[in-house]
């Protein structure tokens, strides 16, 4: 059937219209689906933000508690800092300390504190440094007394950032009577403290609702008292010893000037050293009479320690030239220093140091046992080398021989483990038969086995000196240099 030209035209128009309508519908549907996907993503992102915000909201009470606790800590810490009134009264404290210690304040620069008081200027920060500069004159004991008062009679934080001592010079007073010379030094020091400005808060300071009630709850729970012990005043009190030589004085400038008090102090020290030396000599006589070897070693050990302590004290007195009175210095040289040095030479022989060397070996063996427990094989070997050196240098008593044998055993064990750890072994698949481990098989490869892996069962030799004794689900046990050593295999089963 043929369509007339007019009908054909109508059909074509309808077809084109239908195609365009369907295309437009498809396009707008595709655009809408894209918008829907974007909305789904935005919705998921918003859900994540909401969950995060919910978590942060749940943490707010704990954060508030932490902030309140930290604020209370700060309040506790700043109690050691002076306030404005105490800063202004600090000069009065220094005047009192000057009188009680005996120093003379020749200059006081408190310009920073006075400027703060006159202008009522406060630092924009919460903590402000205030520095006082002082010039003093006094003896070393007076200076120590002054700093002791700062430490123990003033409960606020003060530090001395700089201290300069111009020592007494004897050259201008050499012709004066020793008792008339006041050995005073010129001292420049700075005292620094800090003022707390409690009203200075950061821009991000947060107000916490119901803060008083929450603080009371934290206090009842004991969470504020936990930090009370963080701030404690630790004091150090100077024990004055006038008999000690002034470290700022050159003894060469003082010549023969020695006060009666210093002479008595030197005599007392010399008598003490002589008494200790006599006690040591008496103990050495008893040591020579002891027939029991073990007890004699113990006595020798004790006497050696006594001698070592005495020798240190004698050496310190000699190096410091403590004895400045000529006759006392000569007595010290002949009656103390010489005999002590002679005893040190005599006690340095093999027989008298045996006890100390035996104890050294025992201590190192104990350290070896600890190293064995922590599998520190290199440390075990190092300690054994030290023991061998001690044994070669000194004659160790037979009573220590079992300890030395134990050290050898641990050395061989450590050497075997260290050599085993150096073996390159890689494990492949593993087959375990339940109830019959003897049939287990594991694949092992390594540089000593060639390029191809090999399968082994218990009893088979992997390489020279290395034999498998057992294969379990987790490890392979080898016999190596007389020891059973295991290694985890992690193989597929």
Secondary structure as GFF3:
##gff-version 3
##sequence-region A 1 493
A	DSSP	alpha_helix	5	77	.	.	.	ID=ss1
A	DSSP	three_ten_helix	78	80	.	.	.	ID=ss2
A	DSSP	alpha_helix	84	101	.	.	.	ID=ss3
A	DSSP	beta_strand	104	109	.	.	.	ID=ss4
A	DSSP	alpha_helix	111	119	.	.	.	ID=ss5
A	DSSP	beta_strand	127	138	.	.	.	ID=ss6
A	DSSP	alpha_helix	140	152	.	.	.	ID=ss7
A	DSSP	beta_strand	159	166	.	.	.	ID=ss8
A	DSSP	three_ten_helix	170	173	.	.	.	ID=ss9
A	DSSP	three_ten_helix	178	180	.	.	.	ID=ss10
A	DSSP	beta_strand	185	196	.	.	.	ID=ss11
A	DSSP	alpha_helix	211	220	.	.	.	ID=ss12
A	DSSP	three_ten_helix	225	230	.	.	.	ID=ss13
A	DSSP	alpha_helix	251	254	.	.	.	ID=ss14
A	DSSP	alpha_helix	260	289	.	.	.	ID=ss15
A	DSSP	alpha_helix	293	319	.	.	.	ID=ss16
A	DSSP	alpha_helix	326	332	.	.	.	ID=ss17
A	DSSP	pi_helix	333	337	.	.	.	ID=ss18
A	DSSP	alpha_helix	338	346	.	.	.	ID=ss19
A	DSSP	three_ten_helix	351	353	.	.	.	ID=ss20
A	DSSP	alpha_helix	354	373	.	.	.	ID=ss21
A	DSSP	alpha_helix	377	393	.	.	.	ID=ss22
A	DSSP	three_ten_helix	398	400	.	.	.	ID=ss23
A	DSSP	alpha_helix	401	421	.	.	.	ID=ss24
A	DSSP	beta_strand	426	431	.	.	.	ID=ss25
A	DSSP	three_ten_helix	437	439	.	.	.	ID=ss26
A	DSSP	beta_strand	441	445	.	.	.	ID=ss27
A	DSSP	three_ten_helix	447	449	.	.	.	ID=ss28
A	DSSP	beta_strand	454	456	.	.	.	ID=ss29
A	DSSP	beta_strand	461	463	.	.	.	ID=ss30
A	DSSP	beta_strand	466	471	.	.	.	ID=ss31
A	DSSP	beta_strand	475	480	.	.	.	ID=ss32
A	DSSP	beta_strand	483	488	.	.	.	ID=ss33
###
